[in-house]
Amino acid sequence: MGTVLVVAEIQNGAIREASYELVAAAQGIDGAEVNGLVIGSGVGELASEFASKGAGKTYVVDDAAAENYNVDVWSKAIKAAAEASGAELILIANTPTGWDVAPRIAAGLDCAFTSDCIKAGAGDGGYNFVRRVFNGKLDAEVSTSGRTVATMQPGAIAPFEGSSDGGAEAVSADLSAGAKFVEIKVAESTGVDLTKADVIVSGGRGVGDPEKFPEIIQPLADVLGGAMGASRPVVDAGWLDHPYQVGSSGQVVAPKLYIAAGISGAIQHLVGMKASNFIVAINKDPDAPIFEVADIGVVADLFDIVPALTEAVGAAKG
């Protein structure tokens, strides 16, 4: 296989863990030569670090124009690095940045594109990918030919922890941009902060309707001294506000105890809670993906199990 270009993201002055997951995916492709790309201002040291931790030869676009994310700047930087490296596969994390820039890169290079992948491998004249579909109930295999841009779901594979030879090499690019960065605004935090909860009881679409959350889910959270959470479909339906959402597009949590009731376990949700110390899953579907990460799996109706748990814990405490 040809060269795989791994695009790093920087968050709070460090390369994100998701970028090292991309490195692991690239290193797992038979015959691939792995190269990295770091974009930013004053990022020479980060590029050298990325190169030594699995990314191999790492291209760096170090320019004041790239200090803050700008889709025009990133598009030009990635395209320049792809041409310099001769990359046949460009891997980008499936984050808001990836959602924004990856399709533009594919369109600009007139090449294949696939998103939200959990596996990547060599194919016949191209690459093979696996994506989870139908809310995580099925895996779809996608094959591409020729140059490809793909985004990988954060948390789908473990980050690369080895080392590699290679240094940072500057790549020049015209970073003039139509879009202009103005400022960063951080929304004021409102509602529940699930990241601080030792116990979280989350409900999914299996709860049935919004009225059941205060009737079924909240009482168990209360008696356990924890907080109530939810899956993305629940929030998308307007049953609960976004601060309750657990997952890659919500809050990433690691409580001592995580109880998932009526949640099938789409990869986006698993990413947000699989680091929990102990996971209990309650679902009527024995093939629900949530059971893959659960320490205890209960194949039953949540309306039978959750109230019984609430009663039993309350009796034990009382």
Residue pairs with C-beta under 8 A, 6 or more apart in sequence:
1 29
1 30
1 31
1 32
1 88
1 89
1 122
1 127
2 32
2 33
2 86
2 87
2 88
2 89
3 32
3 33
3 34
3 35
3 85
3 86
3 87
3 88
3 89
4 26
4 29
4 32
4 33
4 34
4 35
4 87
4 88
4 89
4 90
4 91
5 35
5 36
5 37
5 59
5 78
5 81
5 82
5 85
5 87
5 89
5 90
5 91
6 19
6 22
6 23
6 26
6 34
6 35
6 36
6 37
6 55
6 91
7 19
7 22
7 36
7 37
7 39
7 78
7 90
7 91
7 92
7 93
8 15
8 16
8 19
8 22
8 36
8 37
8 38
8 39
8 46
8 50
8 55
9 15
9 16
9 18
9 19
9 93
9 95
9 97
10 16
10 38
10 40
10 43
10 46
14 46
15 38
15 46
15 49
15 50
16 93
16 95
17 154
17 159
18 93
18 95
18 152
18 154
18 155
18 159
19 50
19 93
20 53
20 54
20 159
20 160
20 161
21 93
21 152
21 154
21 155
21 156
21 157
21 158
21 159
21 160
22 91
22 92
22 93
22 152
23 34
23 36
23 53
23 54
23 55
23 159
23 160
24 54
24 157
24 158
24 159
24 160
25 91
25 119
25 120
25 152
25 157
26 32
26 34
26 89
26 91
26 120
27 34
27 54
27 160
27 162
28 120
28 121
28 157
29 89
29 120
29 121
29 122
29 127
30 121
30 122
31 122
32 89
32 122
33 56
34 54
34 55
34 56
34 164
35 55
35 56
35 57
35 58
35 59
35 81
35 85
35 87
35 166
36 47
36 50
36 51
36 55
36 56
36 57
36 58
36 59
36 166
37 58
37 59
37 60
37 61
37 77
37 78
37 81
38 46
38 47
38 50
38 58
38 59
38 60
38 61
38 168
39 60
39 61
39 66
39 73
39 74
39 77
39 78
40 46
40 61
40 62
40 66
40 67
41 62
41 63
41 64
41 65
41 66
41 67
42 62
42 67
43 60
43 62
44 60
44 62
44 168
47 58
47 59
47 60
47 62
47 168
48 58
48 167
48 168
50 58
51 57
51 58
51 164
51 166
51 167
51 168
52 163
52 164
52 166
53 160
53 162
53 163
53 164
54 160
54 162
54 163
54 164
55 164
55 166
56 164
56 165
56 166
57 85
57 166
57 167
57 169
58 166
58 167
58 168
58 169
59 81
59 84
59 85
59 168
59 169
59 170
59 171
60 168
60 169
60 170
60 171
61 77
61 80
61 81
61 170
61 171
61 173
61 175
62 170
63 175
65 73
65 175
65 176
65 177
66 73
66 74
66 77
66 175
67 181
68 181
68 184
69 97
69 181
70 177
70 179
70 180
70 181
71 100
71 101
71 104
71 179
72 176
72 177
72 178
72 179
73 175
73 177
74 97
74 101
75 101
75 104
75 105
75 108
76 173
76 174
76 175
76 177
77 171
77 173
77 175
78 90
78 92
78 101
78 105
79 105
79 108
79 109
79 173
80 171
80 172
80 173
81 87
81 171
81 173
82 90
82 105
82 109
84 171
87 147
88 146
88 147
88 148
89 120
89 127
89 147
89 148
89 149
89 150
90 102
90 105
90 147
90 148
90 149
90 150
91 120
91 150
91 151
91 152
92 98
92 101
92 102
92 105
92 149
92 150
92 151
92 152
93 151
93 152
93 154
94 115
94 116
94 117
94 151
94 152
94 153
94 154
94 248
95 154
98 151
99 115
99 151
102 113
102 115
102 149
102 150
102 151
103 113
103 115
103 149
105 149
106 112
106 113
106 148
106 149
107 113
109 147
109 149
111 146
111 147
111 148
111 149
112 126
112 144
112 145
112 146
112 147
112 148
112 149
113 148
113 149
113 150
114 129
114 131
114 142
114 144
114 148
114 149
114 150
114 151
115 131
115 150
115 151
116 131
116 132
116 151
116 153
116 267
117 129
117 130
117 131
117 142
117 150
117 151
117 152
117 153
117 156
118 130
118 131
118 132
118 139
118 152
118 153
118 156
118 157
118 267
119 129
119 130
119 156
119 157
120 127
120 128
120 129
120 150
120 152
121 127
121 128
121 129
122 128
123 143
123 144
123 145
124 143
124 145
125 145
125 146
126 143
126 144
126 145
126 146
126 148
127 143
127 144
127 148
127 150
128 141
128 142
128 143
129 141
129 142
129 143
129 144
129 150
130 139
130 140
130 141
130 142
131 139
131 140
131 142
132 138
132 139
132 140
132 153
132 266
132 267
132 289
133 139
133 140
135 233
135 264
135 266
136 264
136 265
136 266
136 267
136 269
136 270
136 289
137 264
137 287
137 288
137 289
144 150
153 248
153 267
153 268
153 271
154 248
154 271
155 248
155 267
155 270
155 271
155 272
155 274
156 267
156 271
189 243
190 243
191 241
191 242
191 243
191 244
192 227
192 228
192 243
192 244
193 243
193 251
194 200
194 227
194 229
194 243
194 244
194 246
194 251
194 253
194 255
195 251
195 252
195 253
197 226
197 227
197 253
197 255
198 225
198 226
198 255
198 256
198 257
199 221
199 224
199 225
199 226
199 227
199 255
199 256
199 257
199 258
199 259
200 221
200 226
200 227
200 228
200 229
200 246
200 253
200 255
200 257
200 258
200 259
200 273
200 276
201 217
201 218
201 220
201 221
201 224
201 226
201 227
201 228
201 229
201 259
201 261
201 306
202 217
202 228
202 229
202 230
202 231
202 246
202 258
202 259
202 260
202 261
202 263
202 273
203 212
203 213
203 216
203 217
203 228
203 229
203 230
203 231
203 234
203 261
203 262
203 263
203 302
204 230
204 231
204 233
204 234
204 260
204 261
204 262
204 263
204 264
205 231
205 233
205 234
205 237
205 262
205 263
205 264
206 261
206 262
206 263
206 264
206 283
206 284
206 302
207 213
207 216
207 217
207 234
207 261
207 262
207 302
208 262
209 239
210 237
210 238
210 239
210 240
213 228
213 230
213 234
213 239
213 240
216 261
216 302
216 303
216 306
216 307
217 228
217 261
217 306
218 228
219 307
219 310
220 259
220 306
220 309
220 310
220 313
221 227
221 228
223 310
223 313
223 314
223 317
224 257
224 313
226 255
226 257
228 240
228 244
229 244
229 245
229 246
229 251
229 253
230 239
230 240
230 244
230 245
230 246
231 245
231 246
231 247
231 263
231 266
231 269
232 245
232 247
232 249
232 250
232 266
232 268
232 269
234 240
234 244
234 245
235 241
235 242
235 244
235 245
235 250
242 250
243 251
244 250
245 251
246 252
246 253
246 269
246 272
246 273
247 266
247 268
247 269
247 271
247 272
247 273
248 268
248 271
248 272
249 268
250 272
251 272
252 271
252 272
252 273
252 275
253 272
253 273
253 275
253 276
254 273
254 275
254 276
254 277
255 276
255 277
256 276
256 277
256 278
257 276
257 277
257 278
257 280
258 273
258 276
258 278
258 279
258 280
259 279
259 280
259 281
259 282
260 273
260 279
260 280
260 281
260 282
260 283
260 290
260 294
261 282
261 283
261 302
261 305
261 306
262 282
262 283
262 302
263 269
263 281
263 283
263 288
263 290
264 283
264 285
264 288
264 289
264 290
265 281
265 288
265 289
265 290
265 291
265 292
265 293
266 289
267 289
269 290
270 289
270 290
270 292
270 293
273 279
274 293
278 295
278 296
279 293
279 294
279 295
279 296
280 294
280 295
280 296
280 297
280 298
281 288
281 290
281 291
281 293
281 294
281 296
281 297
281 298
282 298
282 300
282 302
282 305
282 306
283 290
283 291
283 297
283 298
283 299
283 302
284 299
284 300
284 301
284 302
285 299
286 299
290 297
291 297
298 305
